[in-house]
Amino acid sequence: MKKEDVRLKYAPKQSLLARMWKYRQFYLLLIPALVYVLVFNYGPMYGIQIAFKNYKGALGILDSPWVGFNHFKDFFSGYYFWTLLKNTLILSVYNLAVGFPIPIIVALILNEVGPKLKKTAQTILYAPHFISTVVLCGMIVSMFSKESGVVNTILEALGMERVYFMGEPGTFRHLYVWSGVWQQMGWNAIIYIAALSSVDPSLHEAASIDGATRMQRIIHINIPTIMPTIIITLIMAVGNIASVGYEKAYLLQTSLNVEVSEIISTYVYKRGIVDASYSFSTAVGLFNNLINITMLCIANAISRKVSETSLF
């Protein structure tokens, strides 16, 4: 063993305060991010307790009467519970099954095209991400309108009857998922394009010399390189499996498709904001988050066992 290694091995360990003072410049840079997380992520958790109380605005959080798990019992025993859970999970799993692999495919394709075409394609694919949800839903309603929508105009020109797509329960999930794929696939591909930039060009050169085709190089070089990134993003996506945003579902919801479009987040919005049932809606939202945490831990444990790649 070298003298330097022996010296480091038996050197007295510095205390935490001493190490913090030694690297104080880095800790100072960390303070703004730490304050942001404490204020906007952990601060609001103080209000979770109203899920176990009958919250009254005049009394405040602390003085509102405690009711325990009554709100949870009301939600679980309601006739709408299984419908909300089923609609949420079906929409989320459908979105995950379609929306997760497509950005990976887009990234792999963009990585193979020329620089000029790549920049043009990236600009076109990224642009929909910056369209607001309200505008996107307005576009969907306009395009699929029975009276003046471009889709029905094409169907009529082909000799078919006009269809009221927004009132068809069977089309709601397809419109929701595929419009989201169109809007987000370019933006979600960015992280995979960045991961592909770390691929050693010499690997492709050696594979080409050995006679490997482009598809073989993609399968045996590019995909294994970005596999850790794919696994991490998949774990995070599974951890949000019950978090389907209410905005888009609420804006595309009609009285005719409500049987499939009513999900947990839209129900929380209606009960919490519209009906002012703050305690009940908080309890439902807390239940939703517990599902996400459970799924995240399960996905992370499976990934750590199978691939040795995990979040924690």
Protein Blocks (a to p, Z undefined) as FASTA:
>chain_A
ZZklmmmmmpccddfklmmmmmmmmmmmmmmmmmmmmmmmmmmmmmmmmmmcccdfklom
mlpccehjmmmmmmmmpmklmmmmmmmmmmmmmmmmmmmmmmmmmmmmmmmmcfklmmmm
mmmmmmmmmpcfklmmmmmmmmmpfklgmklmmmmmnopacddfklmmklmmmmmmmmmm
mmmmmmmmmmmmmmmmmpcfklmmmmmmnopafklmmmmmmmmmmmmmmmmmmmmmmmmm
mmccfklmmmmpcfklmmmmpcfklmmmmmmmmnopaklmmmmmmmmmmmmmmmmmmmmm
mmmmmnopafZZ
